[in-house]
């Protein structure tokens, strides 16, 4: 009994010690857990802040790069714009110099051209631009030109098979006829060319009026440089006939390029004859262009110059 009691007394004395130790351990463990959790939270917060700083840095770096690129682009644009304007200014200056040179050269050429035109020999029988009309004849009324050739060619049809013209007139008429053929697929038809003094006299002796037929020794045909095309009829026929009207329109627009001129356009008072749309005279390329540009007939040019 006494031992049993002693044993019980021992238990009663030592029983409360173990729970106290256990609670202390739990407190220490919980405190350690809190510290660990706090450390984790602090570490997480530090990591988040670090990520935020990094994100902010990357954003700022990206913006800096964009701004830098924009600055570079703007600098290049301004520089290119400057050099482009500089090139334009240089080109404009060069063009201005070229224009001035062209104007000066053109004026010089125009002056030389006018002097050449004004110094043409309109009086000599052998001259390409020998002028004749009802009041002005050949110096030698029986004049016969040199270098007469048959008018026909691949692009020129001779309606009588014996028509002749001066070689120079033939060469340029052939160029004209070739262009006409290329554009229309038709030949130019010549119905009259060189006429001798005696042949012109024969025509006049048949009663052809002075307003339509020149007197012998006064005809452009005697020079070898004049031709009649398609139909030597009347102005009315050339106005009303659709084919002849088209032919005249083409010739009027192109013949001067090859030195041919329609001398009888402004009636008897000015040209000495009624209008003859079929009658074309080779007067040299430069004079033909001059007459065309200044809207002059050969008679107007002759009497202005005289």
Secondary structure by P-SEA (a helix, b strand, c coil): caaaaaaaaaaaaccaaaaaaaaaaaaaaaaaaaaaaaaaaaaaaaaaaaaaaaaaaaaaaaaaaaaaaaaaaaaaaaaaaaaaaaaaaaaaaaaaaaaaaaaaaaaaaaaaaaaaaaacccccccccccccccccccccccccccccccccccccccccccccccaaaaaaaaaaaaaaaaaccbbbbbccccccaaaaaaaaaacccccccccccccccccccbbbccccccaaaaaccaaaaaaaaaaaacccccccccccccccccccccccccccccccaaaaaaaaaacccaaaaaaaac
